[in-house]
Amino acid sequence: MSPKNSTDSTDSTTAVPKKLSLRARIVTGAAAVALVGAGTFGAVSATAAPAPGAAQPAAAPAADAKNLTHTTHLTLAAATKAAQAALDAAAKAGQKVSVAVVDRNGTTLVQLRGDGAGPQSYESAAKKAFTAVSWNAPTSELVKRLDQAPTLKDIPGTLFLAGGAPVRSQGAPIAGIGVAGAPSGATDEQFAQAGAQALGE
């Protein structure tokens, strides 16, 4: 009898892979993914937590009180109330205007464009409010300063026309209200003042 051929499929020492069923492949694949995921999680967990006894980063020193300054700002609700009061005053007088309220830094908090207000009024109101809070004065007074310092009008974002009023707290400016769109700046300023007065009510 001749010896068995080493390539004979009946050789008990040769492993013949069997085709796995779909269910077996799914279970096997899920197990492999779980093992890889567990290994990754373990590696991440090991690097996320500092080792016991490891040096901790030094905390940033707190700023000394003498190096700080504090400012007061209107709440959004208060700014909205002032803007609406100015717009209501204009509507009562039959004027179509835009109103802007800016904070101490000149950032616009609220801006309302009344029905029928001219397109130029929207930007003008914001600039008047910015100008009023920047110099802590009604813009009608600031217009007079141009006689001595005409280049003031060249400062970006400002508008030296009547219609802006500052909002003050303990004498310091905390906001500005600007109104534009009425036939005269003086009328605009009356509405801006009405907005500022509403904050004291």
Sequence and secondary structure as in RCSB ss.txt:
>XXXX:A:sequence
MSPKNSTDSTDSTTAVPKKLSLRARIVTGAAAVALVGAGTFGAVSATAAPAPGAAQPAAAPAADAKNLTHTTHLT
LAAATKAAQAALDAAAKAGQKVSVAVVDRNGTTLVQLRGDGAGPQSYESAAKKAFTAVSWNAPTSELVKRLDQAP
TLKDIPGTLFLAGGAPVRSQGAPIAGIGVAGAPSGATDEQFAQAGAQALGE
>XXXX:A:secstr
     TT TT TTS       HHHHHHHHHHHHHHHHHHHHHHHHHHHS  TT           GGG        
HHHHHHHHHHHHHHHHHTT   EEEEEETTS EEEEEE TT  HHHHHHHHHHHHHHHHHTS HHHHHHHTTT G
GGGGSTT   SS EEEEEETTEEEEEEEEE SSSHHHHHHHHHHHHHHTT 
